[in-house]
Amino acid sequence: MNDVALPFESFGVSHKGCVREHNEDNYLVEPRTGLWVVADGMGGHDAGEVASASIVDHLATIGIASSAPDLRARFEDRLSRANAEIRRISESRGITIGSTVAALLAMDGRFACLWAGDSRVYLIRNASISQISKDHTEVQELLDRGMISAAEALTWPRRNVITHAVGVSDEFVIDFQQGELMPGDIFVLSTDGLTAHVTDAEIEAAVVSATPQAACENLLETVLARGGTDNVTIVLVKIVDGRNGRSVHPDLSRAEG
């Protein structure tokens, strides 16, 4: 078994914000298994928290994978179990609940980012930030079709309407991007409570020269100082040694079977 703990420094924070009474976000930091997750629940009162907690609780059982494809397969299996559990809870309560999810998987010098909803994954490489994930929202679809401008998207009335999430239907959609890890890479996973108040450039500035813990705490302080209109969760992962002492780089695409 390959211990994937050594290459990573990571930290996570979560806060209900300044307006909401409950925190419906959850997160998971598991460097030894090569897994980091944020989840933003929806459904009102404690229902959203139940949905995001189900995702995190199931993913926490992944354990140490034997290979990168095995890690990916375990992730999708646990997420499918969480989806089924959330569906059962929805039916028993007579309401629709669900949760976004954004995850980073890393093993053997490779990474995969997987997401559903508008929680995001950023990569800061060579002091330049890029958004790896692509929001599953109505406003993003309108942008992709050229029906609205980026400026209009900022104030679009339905900009927070999510088109995909875990638990809202029997089948769920999850997108992914994968690539090779590089020493010094920094990944930022967050719910939309961060990006509602902090720009991409500010995220980059906060993380490039700080420890993961200090960066997370500083970003959280900024959100709260600016009103914290939503729950906010931030997980930061810094790659210390992307090769992890291994010379091969298995593909993190879906494992058959």
C-alpha positions in Angstrom: 0.0 0.0 0.0 1.2 3.4 -0.9 1.1 6.0 1.9 0.2 9.2 0.2 0.5 11.5 3.3 4.1 12.7 2.8 3.7 15.1 -0.2 0.9 17.3 1.2 0.3 20.1 3.7 -3.4 20.8 4.1 -5.9 22.5 6.3 -9.6 23.3 6.4 -12.0 25.7 8.0 -15.8 26.1 8.0 -18.1 28.8 9.4 -21.8 29.6 9.3 -21.1 33.2 8.3 -22.7 36.3 9.6 -26.3 35.8 8.4 -27.2 32.1 8.4 -28.3 30.4 11.6 -27.0 27.0 10.7 -23.9 25.8 8.9 -24.9 23.4 6.1 -21.4 23.0 4.8 -19.1 20.0 5.6 -15.6 19.2 4.6 -13.0 16.4 4.7 -9.2 16.5 5.0 -7.7 13.1 4.5 -4.0 13.5 3.3 -3.1 10.0 4.1 -5.7 8.7 1.7 -5.2 11.5 -0.8 -8.6 13.0 -0.5 -10.0 16.5 0.2 -13.6 17.5 0.0 -16.0 20.4 0.5 -19.8 20.0 0.4 -22.5 22.6 0.5 -25.9 21.3 1.6 -29.3 22.6 0.5 -32.8 22.0 1.6 -33.4 24.3 4.5 -33.0 24.1 8.3 -31.0 20.9 9.1 -31.7 19.1 5.8 -28.8 20.6 3.9 -26.5 19.7 6.7 -27.7 16.1 6.6 -27.0 15.9 2.9 -23.5 17.4 3.0 -22.7 15.3 6.1 -23.8 12.1 4.3 -21.3 12.8 1.5 -18.4 13.5 3.9 -19.3 10.5 6.1 -19.4 8.1 3.1 -16.2 9.5 1.6 -14.4 9.2 4.9 -14.6 5.4 4.6 -12.5 5.2 1.4 -9.3 4.0 3.2 -5.9 3.6 1.6 -6.3 2.8 -2.1 -3.9 0.4 -3.9 -3.6 2.6 -7.0 -4.9 5.9 -8.5 -7.7 4.1 -10.5 -8.7 2.3 -7.3 -8.9 5.7 -5.4 -11.1 7.1 -8.1 -13.3 4.0 -8.1 -13.7 4.1 -4.3 -14.6 7.8 -4.5 -17.4 7.2 -7.0 -18.7 4.2 -5.1 -19.0 6.2 -1.8 -20.5 9.2 -3.6 -23.1 6.9 -5.2 -23.9 5.4 -1.7 -24.3 9.0 -0.3 -26.6 9.9 -3.2 -28.8 6.9 -2.4 -28.9 7.7 1.3 -29.8 11.3 0.6 -32.6 10.2 -1.7 -34.0 7.9 1.0 -34.0 10.8 3.5 -35.7 13.1 1.0 -38.4 10.6 0.4 -39.0 10.0 4.1 -39.3 13.8 4.8 -41.2 14.6 1.7 -38.8 17.3 0.6 -36.0 17.6 -1.9 -32.5 17.9 -0.3 -29.0 17.7 -1.8 -25.5 19.0 -1.7 -22.8 20.3 -3.9 -19.4 18.5 -3.8 -15.9 19.5 -4.9 -13.1 17.1 -4.3 -9.4 16.7 -4.9 -7.9 13.2 -5.3 -4.1 12.9 -5.4 -1.9 9.9 -5.7 1.3 8.8 -7.4 2.1 12.2 -8.8 -1.3 12.7 -10.4 -4.5 14.6 -9.3 -8.1 14.5 -10.2 -10.7 17.2 -9.4 -14.3 16.1 -9.3 -17.3 18.3 -8.7 -21.1 18.7 -8.9 -22.7 22.1 -8.3 -21.0 25.5 -7.7 -18.4 24.6 -5.1 -15.1 25.2 -6.7 -11.5 23.9 -7.1 -8.7 26.4 -7.9 -5.1 25.6 -8.7 -2.3 28.1 -8.0 0.7 27.1 -10.0 3.8 29.3 -10.6 2.0 32.2 -8.8 -0.9 32.1 -11.2 -4.5 31.0 -10.3 -6.9 29.1 -12.5 -10.3 27.7 -11.8 -10.2 23.9 -12.4 -13.9 23.3 -11.8 -16.7 24.8 -13.9 -19.9 25.8 -12.1 -23.0 23.8 -12.6 -25.4 26.8 -12.5 -28.0 28.3 -14.8 -25.9 31.5 -15.1 -22.8 29.5 -16.3 -24.9 27.8 -18.9 -26.1 31.2 -20.2 -22.5 32.4 -20.3 -21.4 29.3 -22.2 -24.2 30.0 -24.8 -23.2 33.6 -25.1 -26.6 34.8 -23.9 -25.3 37.0 -21.2 -22.0 38.8 -20.5 -19.6 38.2 -17.6 -20.7 41.6 -16.2 -24.3 40.6 -16.4 -23.6 37.3 -14.7 -22.5 39.0 -11.6 -26.0 40.4 -10.9 -28.1 37.9 -12.8 -31.3 37.2 -10.7 -30.9 33.4 -10.9 -27.1 33.3 -10.7 -27.3 30.9 -7.6 -29.6 28.3 -9.2 -27.7 25.0 -9.3 -28.2 22.6 -12.2 -26.4 19.6 -10.7 -26.1 18.3 -7.2 -25.8 15.1 -5.2 -29.0 13.7 -3.8 -31.6 15.5 -5.9 -32.2 12.6 -8.3 -31.5 8.9 -8.6 -28.7 9.7 -11.1 -26.2 12.4 -10.5 -23.8 14.2 -12.8 -20.1 14.7 -11.7 -17.5 16.4 -13.8 -13.7 16.0 -13.5 -10.4 17.3 -14.6 -7.1 15.5 -14.1 -3.4 16.2 -14.5 0.1 15.9 -13.1 1.1 17.3 -9.8 4.0 19.7 -9.5 5.9 20.7 -6.4 4.6 24.0 -5.1 1.1 23.4 -6.5 -1.6 24.8 -4.3 -5.2 23.7 -4.5 -8.1 25.7 -3.0 -11.5 24.0 -2.5 -14.3 26.2 -1.4 -18.1 26.6 -1.2 -19.6 29.6 -2.8 -19.6 31.4 0.5 -16.0 32.3 -0.2 -16.3 33.3 -3.9 -19.3 35.5 -3.1 -17.0 37.9 -1.2 -13.4 37.2 -2.4 -12.0 37.5 -5.9 -9.7 35.0 -7.6 -6.8 37.4 -7.4 -7.4 37.9 -3.7 -7.5 34.1 -3.2 -4.1 33.8 -5.0 -2.6 36.6 -2.9 -3.7 35.0 0.3 -2.3 31.6 -0.3 1.0 31.9 -2.3 3.2 32.9 0.7 1.3 31.5 3.7 0.9 28.2 5.3 -2.4 26.3 4.6 -3.7 27.1 8.0 -2.8 30.8 7.9 -4.2 31.1 4.4 -7.5 29.5 5.3 -7.9 31.6 8.4 -7.0 34.8 6.6 -9.5 34.1 3.8 -12.2 33.3 6.4 -11.5 36.5 8.3 -11.9 38.4 5.0 -15.3 36.8 4.2 -16.6 37.6 7.7 -15.3 41.2 7.6 -17.3 41.6 4.3 -20.6 40.4 5.7 -20.4 36.6 5.3 -23.8 36.3 3.7 -23.6 32.5 3.4 -21.9 29.5 5.0 -18.2 29.4 4.0 -15.9 26.4 3.9 -12.3 26.5 2.6 -9.8 23.6 2.2 -6.3 24.3 1.1 -3.8 21.7 -0.1 -0.1 22.4 -0.9 2.0 19.9 -2.8 5.4 19.5 -1.2 6.7 16.7 -3.3 4.4 15.8 -6.2 6.3 12.6 -7.2 5.8 10.9 -3.8 8.9 8.8 -4.4 7.1 7.0 -7.2 8.2 6.9 -10.9 4.9 5.9 -12.4 1.8 8.0 -12.9 -1.4 5.9 -13.2 -4.4 7.4 -14.9 -7.1 8.7 -12.6 -9.9 8.2 -15.2 -12.8 5.9 -14.3 -11.7 2.4 -13.3 -13.7 -0.3 -15.0 -15.6 -2.6 -12.8 
